[in-house]
Amino acid sequence: MQETSPSSNALSLDALELRVRSCVLCPLAQTRTSVVFGEGNRSADLLFIGEGPGEEEDRSGRPFVGPAGQKLDEVLNSVQIRREDVYISNVVKCRPPGNRVPSHSEMEVCFPYLESQIALIKPALIVTLGNTSTQWLKPDIPGITKSHGSFFSWRGDILLFPMFHPSYLLRNPSREKGSPKYLTWLDIQKVSKWIDEYRRAKNA
């Protein structure tokens, strides 16, 4: 793919977002309030991908702003990763009714939009949040309880790193050793260390 300047990258993402906002290719378009395209640093080294918008996201048009989003912010803040320095999106851009898991056909229809986002942003590391996004992007690895905290190659130079979804942490509030919250704390430290080393090497 031809290299683009930051300005043309932004314009390309803007054009893609306009296309996504008018999408009616799956039934989710009939029940949505807002299309939740994604937000953040458009040239981010670090991209977080969840499964789909929830109620607060559907209302606001922004990803991860409800209770799960507040938990994600807490996780990022624990290692001084600023939300504005990363990019955050989902596999599907419209809320599944009742916050159910997106269907295979819904993810299949929406995935080209996510692929285009990834191609334009060019992240070095993708953090998949939860089993749905992990298995969709990397179906040949174990489920989230076994794959979280490990690095996997994805389509060449990009690495993929699964973590528990923030909503899972809300349902499992224990902070004891071995709990999802404790394991997530270890996982986000791995992400922080990797991204710091990557940026130092890139800027050397």
Buried (B, 14 or more C-beta within 10 A) or exposed (E): EEEBEEEEBBEBBEEBBEEBEEBEEBBBBEEBBBBBBBBBBBBBBBBBBBBBBBEBBBBBBBBBBBBBBEBBBBBBEEBEBEBEBBBBBBBBBBBBEEBEBBBEEBBBBBBEBBEBBBEBBBBBBBBBBBBBBBBBBBEEBBEBEEBBBEEBEBEEEBBBBBBBBBBBBBEEEEEEEEBBBEBBBEBBEBBBEBBEEBEEEEEE
